[in-house]
Amino acid sequence: MTDTANTANTADATDAGGAASAAEGSRGDVRPPEVGADERTTLLAFLDYLRDAVAAKAAGVPDEAARAAGVPSGTSLLGLVKHLTAAEHNWFAWAFAGEGDTPADDGAPPAPGETAGEILRAYREAAGRSNAIAAACDRLDRPGARSLRETPPPTMRWILVHMIEETARHAGHADILRERIDGSTGR
């Protein structure tokens, strides 16, 4: 089992207005984890690494800038984090574990009253729940309860690899959006 503390530590501190602390936004170029472990631990370590990268890009950015569209399509830093929060819930809790009646809306923008700190906390909580579901799964080739697609339920291995791919793609988007906001670069 991977240590979920990495994800849990990202952007813990918030200011009085709910914005994540600036210290998290200036973390520099962090290297991928070096793991000489079993498949599940390795997959979760890389997924946690990517989750931390996404959260760090949104941390320290004033709410207004983090929710502002950075490209013509309307994508924002907080919008990416909300999307990934829903994706975590949908694949691990809803599809694999069979929790709830309907999947979360992965296209919902940040609500007007939501702060960056609240959105980042929700992301950390979803990632923690996902890690717990992955840890409780006895075999990576075990299929989940249902699928988000018109296919048989995917295995835990497929979900982990898919979420690594999904999170990595959006981490790249977050890199560009953050650099456009304040010039900040690095993983």
Protein Blocks (a to p, Z undefined) as FASTA:
>chain_A
ZZfklmmmgokbccfkopacfklmmnojaddddddddfklmmmmmmmmmmmmmmmmmgop
afklmmpcfbfnopafklmmmmmmmmmmmmmmmmmnopajbdcdfkbccdfklcfklmmm
mmmmmmmmmmmmmmmpmbfklccfbdfbdcddddfklmmmmmmmmmmmmmmmmmmmmmmm
nopacZZ
